[in-house]
């Protein structure tokens, strides 16, 4: 079963779209929403990776300058 945004489906039905077109549009928007959520999760992981890399680099530079 495909995920659908019911609020969008209801709004399209109220605007006069037929049932099949309203259903397909709501399913398509839900698919894009899922893709954006995955991209957001990937960006969060990348931010943590860059932060860890930056902290390690600063630590190595500090150790080299201190020694």
C-alpha positions in Angstrom: 0.0 0.0 0.0 1.4 3.4 -1.0 1.5 6.2 1.5 -0.8 9.2 0.8 -1.2 12.6 2.4 -4.9 12.6 3.2 -5.1 16.4 3.7 -3.8 17.0 0.2 -6.2 14.3 -1.2 -9.2 15.9 0.5 -8.2 19.4 -0.7 -7.8 18.2 -4.3 -11.2 16.4 -4.1 -12.8 19.6 -2.7 -11.2 21.6 -5.6 -12.9 19.3 -8.1 -10.2 16.8 -9.1 -11.4 13.3 -9.8 -10.6 10.6 -7.3 -7.8 8.9 -9.3 -5.9 12.1 -10.0 -6.2 13.3 -6.4 -5.0 10.0 -5.1 -2.0 9.9 -7.5 -1.0 13.5 -6.6 -1.2 12.8 -2.9 0.9 9.7 -3.3 3.5 11.5 -5.3 3.8 14.3 -2.8 4.2 11.8 0.0 7.0 10.0 -1.9 8.9 13.3 -2.2 8.4 14.0 1.5 9.9 10.6 2.3 12.9 11.4 0.0 13.4 14.8 1.7 13.4 13.1 5.2 16.1 10.7 4.0 18.2 13.5 2.7 17.8 15.4 6.0 19.0 12.3 7.9 22.0 11.9 5.6 22.9 15.6 6.1 22.8 15.2 9.9 25.2 12.3 9.6 27.5 14.3 7.4 27.5 17.2 9.8 28.6 14.9 12.6 31.3 13.4 10.5 32.7 16.8 9.5 32.5 18.0 13.1 34.5 15.0 14.3 37.0 15.4 11.5 37.5 19.1 12.3 38.0 18.3 16.0 40.5 15.6 15.2 42.4 17.9 12.9 42.5 20.8 15.4 43.7 18.3 18.1 46.6 17.0 15.8 47.6 20.6 14.9 47.6 21.6 18.6 49.7 18.6 19.5 52.2 19.4 16.8 52.5 23.1 17.8 52.7 22.2 21.5 55.4 19.6 21.1 
